[in-house]
C-alpha cells in the first residue's frame, strides 16, 4: 500500500497542504459543526470543487475563506473530472458537497475512484453526516444499518426497491423531501409492515425535529401537512415473527401427516414454524394416535 503525507492534524490554515484530493465534510445546518481541520483544508487548498458555488460560497464567506471554487456536479463531471485529477497530482484540491459528507448520496465517487487509480493521494476530512446524526438520536438499533439514499419517485419502482430491502436484518435509512414524505412512509408501511420508525427533520438547525412512532403513525401525521426541510427516514429491522399458536401447529401437522410419516411431518413443521423438533414430534404422535 502506498503511503502519502497529508496535512498535519494540528496545523493551522496557513500551513501548506500536500498535493492530493481532500474529501471535506461541511455542516448540515449549524455552522458551528465545521471542524478546525476542515477550515484549514478549505483555506489551504488551491481550489474547492463543489456542487453549487452559491451554497459553498456562503459557507466560505462566513469563515472568511477566499479559496477559488470550481463547479463539479452531475452535469459537468465527465468534462471537469480529468482536470481535477491532474491538478490533484500536483496541488491540494478539496471536494465538498452542498452539506454533510461528500459521496453520501452526492456526486463524487467516480472522481475518487479515478483519482485513486491515477495515483492521487485521497484524504478524508471527516465531519457532519445527516444519516449518522439521525441514527445517533432516533433510538433505533444502530449495530447494523443500511443507507439506501433516496427511494425512486415512481410508485412501482419505489415498491420494488422496498421489497428488495424488506428482509435486510438492519435499520434502514433513507433521505427524503417534504412533499414526498407521506407517500414514502405509506409505501414503507405497505412494504415492510408497521415497524418502529423515526423521521428526522432539519437536523442541527433551529427547527430540528425527531419524531418516532410506527410507520402507520408517522404516515398519518404528515398525510395532509407535508413538512419543510431536509429529512432522514429511519425504519427499524424486521419484527420477530409472532409465535405459532397451538391451532397453527395442529393445522400444519394435520396437513403434513396426510402425506408424511410422523417423524418427517414433525421435522417439516418444526422447520417451517421455527419450533423445537422434539416438541412438534410429541404433538404429532398425539394427533396420530389421538
C-alpha positions, 0 to 999 in steps of 0.5 A: 500500500502506498503511503502519502503525507497529508496535512498535519492534524494540528496545523493551522490554515496557513500551513501548506497542504500536500498535493492530493484530493481532500474529501471535506465534510461541511455542516448540515445546518449549524455552522458551528459543526465545521471542524478546525481541520476542515477550515484549514483544508478549505483555506489551504487548498488551491481550489474547492470543487463543489456542487453549487458555488452559491451554497459553498460560497456562503459557507466560505464567506462566513469563515472568511475563506477566499479559496477559488471554487470550481463547479463539479456536479452531475452535469459537468463531471465527465468534462471537469473530472480529468482536470481535477485529477491532474491538478490533484497530482500536483496541488491540494484540491478539496471536494465538498458537497452542498452539506454533510459528507461528500459521496453520501448520496452526492456526486463524487465517487467516480472522481475518487475512484479515478483519482485513486487509480491515477495515483492521487493521494485521497484524504478524508476530512471527516465531519457532519453526516445527516444519516449518522446524526439521525441514527445517533438520536432516533433510538433505533438499533444502530449495530447494523444499518443500511443507507439506501439514499433516496427511494425512486419517485415512481410508485412501482419502482419505489415498491420494488426497491422496498421489497428488495430491502424488506428482509435486510436484518438492519435499520434502514435509512433513507433521505427524503423531501417534504412533499414526498414524505407521506407517500414514502412512509405509506409505501414503507408501511405497505412494504415492510409492515408497521415497524418502529420508525423515526423521521428526522427533520432539519437536523442541527438547525433551529427547527430540528425535529425527531419524531418516532412512532410506527410507520402507520403513525408517522404516515398519518401525521404528515398525510395532509401537512407535508413538512419543510426541510431536509429529512432522514427516514429511519425504519427499524429491522424486521419484527420477530415473527409472532409465535405459532399458536397451538391451532397453527401447529395442529393445522400444519401437522394435520396437513403434513401427516396426510402425506408424511410419516410422523417423524418427517411431518414433525421435522417439516413443521418444526422447520417451517414454524421455527419450533423445537423438533422434539416438541412438534414430534410429541404433538404429532404422535398425539394427533396420530394416535389421538 
